[in-house]
Amino acid sequence: MPGAAQRTRMQAFALSSLRKRGVWRRAMSIAPHKYKIDEQTGCWIWQLALDSWGYGVTQYNKRMILAHRAAWIVSSGHSIPKGMCVLHRCDRPSCINPAHLFLGTLQDNSDDMKRKGRSHLCGHNGEKHPQVKLTLAQVREIRRIGKSEKAVVVGKRYGVNYRTISGIRNNRIWKNVI
Ligand SMILES: [Zn+2]
């Protein structure tokens, strides 16, 4: 379980009240453990939970969301228009530097992915993301259940693989969820 200091930092990182231009950098400066700056590229590399494509996962308005999407929302002060994607100029999924992010259409996203020889859907909010099937509340529940039940049993109940359950239990994934 995270300590009090970490909880305070996480609260400071509750971004819902910070939806103004320029506040992302300030929000991140009170949570320096969340990202590391790559001096060569200027990328802000997310240090906490990643999804299976390497995108950072965080919480925003009490929901799981991809970290770069949260970065775009907070830095722009807008929500992401329906059907639009937040894409990376720098081609690093774990980068959350708003200066490296831009808004594109689904078509832009698929052209971009084809060019890079990948197949990846436009990043949706974490909960809707194909590989991120659990809600924040469920992750908390799974932590609370702990090892009193077999991972495979718990996994079946939540519709995820047992490895996801053990990853949550030992803080390998979603370690930013408190
Ligand atoms: Zn970058």
Boltz pocket constraint, residues with backbone or C-beta under 6 A from the ligand:
constraints:
  - pocket:
      binder: B
      contacts: [[A, 41], [A, 42], [A, 43], [A, 44], [A, 90], [A, 91], [A, 92], [A, 95], [A, 96], [A, 97], [A, 100]]
      max_distance: 6.0
